[in-house]
Amino acid sequence: MKYILCIFLFSLLLSACDNSDELTPRIEDVFDTNIVIPTSRLTYEEQDALEAERAIFDQAVADRAKNSCEFIKQKIMRKVLFILIVVSCWVGMTGCSDDGNKGPDVSFRRPYYILPASESLNVEIRLSEPAPADITVPFTVAGTGEEGIDYSLSAHEFVVQAGLDSAIITITPVTNMTEGREIHLTLQEVAGYVPGIYRQTMIPIETKSPFTSSFLSTEYNLYTEMEVAALLHIGGSKYTKPSYDISIPFEIDPASTAVLGTHYEIEGGEKQFVYQKDDYMARVKLKFLKKEEGKDKVILRLVETDNFMISLSNNRAYITINGPVGFDDLVGSWKFKEFSSKDYVTSTASMAGDTEGVKNLPECVASDILVFEKTGGKHVIRTDKLTGDLVNYFCDGAEVTVRDIVNEQIYLPSEMNEWGLHRSVLRTDFSKVNLNFSPDYQNYAPAEVDFRILEDGDILEVRIVQYVPKDFLQETYDYVSDPFYSGDRNFDKNIPMKGNYTLSYRFSRIAD
């Protein structure tokens, strides 16, 4: 039937290409050349007739010139139409001859993908009809991207299961730090299938931004356990949160004197910082095992890799193994050095609106001396050498009981750049304090008092966390002690002034 149709179309075309009825009349059809004779031999009537026929001739010439362009256009269009019909008939006849031999095809779904810098990519192939049985479709890999370095493949062939018409493989970025790399995948021959429209697909590889890491702090003390933290930098910007997990290794510097596994251990055993998705800080926990003279220093050093550059600063962490802290570490005399939390408490309370309450914060004087001693089998505090405001809180002879060592957030201006890094604190219970912290108001009760031993035992930080002020921060206390106040994640409803309003005083050890 298709051949017959083609022949019919040819016949119509040939008949349309020579239609003389559509042509403009020739000049010879309008006026015979023999009509032109000398006018002197003609009568007036014949001359008039000749002029009339000449006018008809002139009009015919004008009409011919006017229509010649349109005639040429029509002729060209007929030829174009003829060519199109011939081509159509040829394609039709070709199709007739091929239809019986063409089978199902296999093709990539798309000719172009992009491998994201930090996320996996699914590449899909499709069959023109469901597979009658499981079909394996191999492919070749080319391009400037290096498998195992820039990316990894979940498989090196597609497997289309019976009854389905598609299959996928997964491409995952690895250390894709080099720009301009791409992957070319080309489908190979499959028995019973012909190549579809997309036999090859090209996959440019997005590059990861260069990143560095640095220790949050370079000085640490290990009592029972502690955290070492490192910050992530991407593209030179601090505190950038990655969209993918990053692992950065570290090693024990040979200059360390303490022995891993003998004097301390790393929780989990892995020497690496793991930055979870959307977190800019990674932490590693160290635990105390043994204290030995001359073997109490640990140095952690970041390691450079193919996709990690060492920070020029804070690339080492220095840890002193102190061992567990107890009351014996408090025993002795301590002279007042500074009100270390004054600026932070003042700023925090003022921003909350308590501008009057910060004017009378309890102060110490330079001559204040705090004493801890063992008396009659008891651990006690002596306040007879205090003349500043601390004498309005501590009670002379009150017993001190060590509870435990805890890791918690420190609210101090000097350590705010270490936000999120918990520090070791010695938690104690005092048998008696004046919670009102006032010479005029007394509310004696047991209370929690915390301590930190700093600078290899030379500095004692006294942390007053539990108090009910009357002469200062009263508005602040009323606010944070409200049952509906939630505070931040470190807020303790039982000790509402703890945290943002901890009163920290530092003392220097007085040599015996």
C-alpha positions, 0 to 999 in steps of 0.5 A: 500500500505504501508503494502505491501511495508513493506512485499516486503522489508522484502522478499528482506532482507531475500533473501539477508541475505543468499546468499551462492554465495558470501561466500568464498569456504570451504576447503573441497571443495578444497581438500578432506581429503582422499587425504593425503596418505603416499608418500612412496607408490606412484610413482614419478608421483603420488608424483608430482601430490600430491604436486601440489594438496597440493599447491592448498590446501595451497593457498586456506587456505591463501585465506580463512584467507585473506577474513575472515575479509571482510566476517565478515564486510559484515555479520555485514552490512547485519544485520545493513541493516536488522534492518534499514529496519525493523525500517523504515517499523515500522515507516511507518506503525505507520505513516499510523495509526496516519495520520488520527488522528493528527491535527494542532499544536501550538508551540513557534517560538523559544525555547529560547529568551533573555529579554534585560536589557532595551528593550521590547521583543516580544515572538511569537507562530505559528500554523501549519495552519491558524486559522479558527476562533479567537483562545486563547492560554493560557500559564503558567509562571514560573522561578526565575524572578518575574513578576511586579519586574523584568518584566511585561507581556502585556497579559497572553494568546496569541490570534491568529486572524482568518486567521492568523497563529501567535500571540505575547505577549510583555515582558518589563523589570522593575527593573531587577537588580538581576542577574541569573533570567529567565522566563519559558513560557509553552503553555497549551492545546488548543481544536483541536490542538496538541503541536508542537515542542516547547511547552516551551520557556526559557527567561533569563533576562539581568540585568541593570547596577546599577546607581546613580545620583548627583546634578550638583551643590549644590548651587542655587539662585532663582530669577524669575525662575531657573533650578536644574540639576542632572547628571547620573552615570551608573556602576560608570562612569560619563556622561554615556548616558542611552539607556532608560528613567530613573526617579529618585525621590527627596524630599523636606528636612524637614530642608527647610524653604520655603513652596512649593506652597507658596514661590516657585513651581516646574514646572509640579509638579513632584518631579523627575528627568527624564533622557531622552534616550541618555541624561546624565543630567536631569533638574527641573525648580523652579519658584519664588512665594513669598519672605518672611523673614526667609522663603527663603531656599529650600533643595532638597534631592535625594531619594534612591529606589530599583534600585537607590543608593544615591551618596556619594557627591552632594546628596542635593541642597541648594536654596536661594530664592532671588526674582526678581532682579532689579536696586535696587540690583545694587545700591551702591558701589562695589570694584574690586575683580577679572577678573573672565573670563580672563583665559577662554577668554585667553585660548579660543582665544589662541587656535583659534590662536589669541595669540597676541590679548590676551596680552592686555585684559582690566584689572582693578586695586585693587582700582577700585570702581564702583558705581550705583545710582539713580539721578533725577529719573534716574538709572545711573552709576558713573565711577569717581572712576575707574582708570583701563581699565573699564573707557575706556568702561563705560561712567560716568552718562550713564542711566541703564535700566533693561530689564529682567532676563534670564537664559543662559550658563555661560562661566567661568572656575569655572562653566565649570563643570556645562556645560548645566546648565543655570544660571540667569542673569540680562539683562540691557541696557546702554544708552552709552558705548565706544564699542571699549573699548579703550582710543584711539578709540571711538565708542559710542553707546547703548549696552547690559550689563549683571549682576549676583548677587552672594553670597547672594548679596555680589558679583556683576559680571559685564558681558561685552558682547557687544564690538568691540575691537581695542586694543585686540582680534581684530583678534578674533572679525574679525573671529566671526563677519564674516557672515559665522561664525556659532559658537556654539548653544549659539552664537548670530550674533548680539553680536558676542563676547558674550559667549566665549569672555564675559569679566566678572569682579567681585566686592565686595559690600562696606558696607554703 
